[in-house]
Amino acid sequence: MTGGGPQQQVDLYVPTNGNGRPLVVYVHGGGWEHGDKAGDSVNPNNLRWLWKGYAMASINYRLAPSVLWPAQIQDCKAAIRWLKARAHEYGYDPNRIAVVGESAGGHLAAMLGTTTGSKIFDVGENLDYTSDVICAVNLFGVSDLTRLRSAAATLLGQEAAGNWDLVRSASPVFHVHKDETPMLIVHGTDDKLVPYEQAEALADAMDRADARYHFHTVVGGGHNPYFGLGVNPRTSNFDVGGGGVGLLKIPTWNP
């Protein structure tokens, strides 16, 4: 956006051995109040998609409480449009852009997914491009802020948290529709920060709308990238409060 600052920047990683690669856009977590596109020393952003042949972008967005909703989703959508506008300059495919986010980033990824086909949060530059993505991955993100008043107060502010129309506008469950992009929902049953029922509510809404999704439950999983015990990057102790002893197991097979 014109006049944007550090919270409206993107890190872009593109393989040098070919053009037209799909692009994975990563949205960081941090309760909408902190976090950064670069990750941190304990949980650096996952760049292994590069070795799988994907290009990757990691985006920032304005943070609460300095800036409140809907600035966060507006920034994410502006980033998608910016990336589409510059795809030919950098060599990735503008028609194959996916988004993945965890925690607060999972919420924003789900919002990007459920609002495909809509321009409700599209403001700023590059408006001749859509902010639609081809798929979304929601890792333990909030889906229904009407059930989490404290989270709503963080994202919208204390006064606005009582405005149910605004709270619903920030909740992916109320944007679900049949023609939205496919979504992968991954959530741990022992998540102490974002209850597992948030993922269930989103899956139920997508069932009712006959939307395309896959819901992967991590039994015993907590609220962190590895779904097990979480390390606090500030203290190096297992005290982040996310709960969980489970690990996400990805099926493997021999060729």
C-alpha positions in Angstrom: 0.0 0.0 0.0 1.1 3.6 -0.6 2.7 4.9 2.6 3.0 1.4 4.1 5.5 0.6 6.7 7.4 -2.4 8.1 4.1 -4.1 8.9 3.1 -4.1 5.2 6.2 -5.8 3.8 6.8 -9.2 2.3 9.8 -11.6 2.1 9.9 -13.4 -1.2 11.9 -16.6 -2.0 11.9 -17.9 -5.5 13.8 -21.0 -6.8 16.4 -20.0 -9.4 16.0 -23.1 -11.5 12.7 -22.4 -13.3 9.8 -20.0 -13.8 6.1 -20.5 -13.4 6.4 -22.2 -9.9 3.4 -22.2 -7.6 3.6 -19.7 -4.8 3.0 -20.5 -1.1 2.2 -17.4 1.0 2.8 -17.8 4.8 0.9 -15.7 7.4 2.6 -15.6 10.8 0.8 -16.0 14.1 1.2 -14.1 17.4 -2.4 -13.4 18.6 -2.7 -10.5 16.1 -0.5 -8.5 18.6 3.0 -9.7 17.7 5.0 -11.9 15.4 6.9 -11.3 12.2 7.3 -12.6 8.7 10.8 -13.8 9.5 9.7 -16.1 12.4 12.2 -16.4 15.3 15.3 -18.4 16.3 13.2 -21.3 17.8 10.5 -21.5 15.1 11.9 -20.0 11.9 9.5 -19.9 9.1 9.3 -23.1 7.2 11.2 -22.7 3.9 11.4 -26.4 3.0 8.7 -25.8 0.3 11.5 -24.2 -1.7 13.2 -27.5 -1.9 9.9 -29.0 -3.1 9.9 -26.6 -6.1 7.6 -23.9 -4.7 8.2 -20.2 -4.5 7.4 -18.8 -1.1 6.3 -15.4 0.3 6.1 -14.5 4.0 4.0 -11.4 4.8 3.5 -9.0 7.6 0.3 -7.2 8.6 -0.6 -4.4 10.9 -0.9 -5.5 14.5 -3.3 -4.8 17.3 -3.9 -2.9 19.5 -2.3 -0.1 17.5 -4.4 -0.9 14.5 -7.6 -2.9 14.8 -9.8 -5.1 12.5 -10.2 -5.1 9.5 -6.7 -3.8 8.9 -5.2 -7.2 9.2 -7.2 -8.9 6.5 -7.0 -5.8 4.3 -3.2 -6.1 4.5 -3.2 -9.8 3.7 -5.4 -9.2 0.7 -3.3 -6.3 -0.5 -0.2 -8.5 -0.3 -1.9 -11.2 -2.4 -2.8 -8.6 -5.0 0.7 -7.2 -5.0 2.2 -10.6 -5.5 -0.1 -11.3 -8.4 0.8 -7.9 -10.0 4.5 -8.8 -9.8 4.4 -12.5 -10.7 5.9 -12.1 -14.1 8.7 -9.9 -12.8 9.8 -12.6 -10.2 8.8 -15.7 -12.2 6.1 -17.5 -10.2 2.6 -18.4 -11.3 0.0 -15.8 -10.4 -2.8 -18.3 -10.9 -1.3 -20.8 -8.4 -1.1 -18.9 -5.2 -1.9 -20.8 -1.9 -1.9 -19.5 1.6 -1.0 -21.1 4.9 -1.1 -19.7 8.4 -0.9 -20.8 12.0 -2.8 -19.4 15.0 -3.7 -15.8 14.2 -2.2 -16.5 10.8 -4.5 -19.5 10.5 -7.5 -17.2 11.2 -6.3 -14.9 8.4 -5.6 -17.7 6.0 -9.1 -19.0 6.7 -10.5 -15.5 6.1 -8.7 -15.4 2.7 -10.1 -18.8 1.8 -13.7 -18.1 2.9 -13.9 -14.7 1.2 -12.7 -15.9 -2.2 -14.9 -14.4 -4.9 -15.7 -11.4 -2.7 -14.1 -7.9 -2.6 -15.4 -7.1 0.8 -12.0 -6.5 2.3 -10.1 -5.3 -0.8 -8.8 -1.8 -0.4 -5.7 0.0 -1.6 -3.6 -0.7 -4.7 -3.7 -3.3 -7.5 -7.4 -3.6 -7.4 -7.5 -4.8 -10.9 -6.2 -8.1 -9.5 -8.2 -10.3 -7.2 -7.1 -11.4 -3.8 -8.4 -15.0 -4.4 -6.1 -17.9 -3.6 -6.4 -21.5 -4.9 -6.3 -23.1 -1.5 -5.9 -22.3 2.2 -4.3 -24.1 5.1 -5.6 -23.1 8.5 -3.4 -24.4 11.3 -5.1 -24.1 14.7 -6.7 -20.7 13.9 -9.7 -19.0 15.4 -12.8 -19.5 13.4 -15.7 -18.0 15.4 -15.0 -15.0 17.5 -18.5 -14.9 18.9 -17.4 -17.8 21.1 -14.1 -16.2 22.2 -14.8 -12.8 23.7 -11.2 -12.2 24.8 -9.9 -12.8 21.3 -12.5 -10.6 19.8 -11.5 -7.8 22.2 -7.9 -8.2 21.2 -8.6 -8.0 17.5 -11.5 -5.5 17.4 -10.9 -3.6 20.6 -13.0 -3.7 23.9 -15.8 -1.5 22.7 -16.2 -3.1 19.2 -16.2 -6.6 20.7 -19.8 -5.9 21.7 -20.8 -5.2 18.1 -21.9 -8.6 16.9 -22.1 -7.6 13.2 -18.4 -6.6 13.4 -17.5 -9.7 15.4 -19.2 -11.9 12.8 -17.4 -10.1 10.0 -14.1 -11.1 11.5 -15.1 -14.8 11.9 -14.5 -17.2 9.0 -17.5 -19.4 9.9 -19.8 -16.5 8.8 -18.1 -16.2 5.4 -18.2 -19.8 4.4 -19.9 -20.5 1.0 -20.1 -23.4 -1.5 -17.8 -21.9 -4.1 -14.9 -20.9 -1.8 -11.4 -22.3 -2.4 -10.6 -25.7 -0.8 -9.3 -25.6 2.7 -7.2 -27.8 5.0 -8.0 -27.4 8.7 -5.5 -28.9 11.2 -6.1 -28.6 14.9 -4.9 -30.3 18.1 -7.5 -31.7 20.6 -5.5 -30.4 23.6 -5.0 -26.9 22.3 -5.2 -24.6 25.4 -5.2 -21.3 23.5 -7.6 -21.9 20.6 -10.1 -24.6 21.6 -10.5 -27.6 19.3 -14.2 -26.7 19.0 -13.2 -23.7 16.8 -12.0 -26.1 14.1 -15.1 -28.2 14.6 -17.3 -25.1 14.1 -15.6 -24.2 10.8 -15.8 -27.8 9.5 -19.5 -27.9 10.5 -20.1 -24.6 8.6 -18.3 -25.9 5.5 -20.4 -29.1 5.7 -23.6 -27.1 5.7 -22.5 -25.0 2.8 -21.2 -28.1 0.9 -17.8 -26.4 0.7 -14.6 -28.3 -0.1 -12.3 -29.0 2.9 -10.3 -31.6 4.8 -10.2 -31.6 8.6 -7.2 -33.3 10.1 -7.3 -33.8 13.9 -4.1 -34.1 15.9 -5.0 -36.2 18.9 -3.4 -34.7 22.0 -1.9 -31.9 19.9 -1.3 -28.5 21.4 -1.0 -24.9 20.1 2.3 -24.7 18.3 3.8 -25.6 15.0 4.8 -29.1 16.1 1.6 -29.8 18.1 3.6 -31.0 21.0 5.1 -29.2 23.9 5.8 -25.6 23.0 9.1 -23.7 23.6 8.8 -20.1 24.6 11.4 -18.2 22.4 11.8 -15.6 25.1 12.7 -18.0 28.0 13.7 -21.2 26.1 11.3 -23.0 28.6 8.3 -25.1 27.9 6.0 -22.5 29.3 4.0 -21.1 26.3 0.7 -22.5 27.6 -0.4 -24.1 24.4 -0.9 -27.5 25.9 -0.5 -30.8 24.0 1.8 -33.8 23.9 0.8 -35.0 20.4 2.7 -34.7 17.2 1.5 -34.2 13.7 2.2 -37.4 11.7 2.3 -37.1 8.0 1.7 -40.4 6.2 4.6 -41.7 4.1 4.9 -44.4 1.6 7.5 -46.0 -0.6 7.4 -45.3 -4.4 
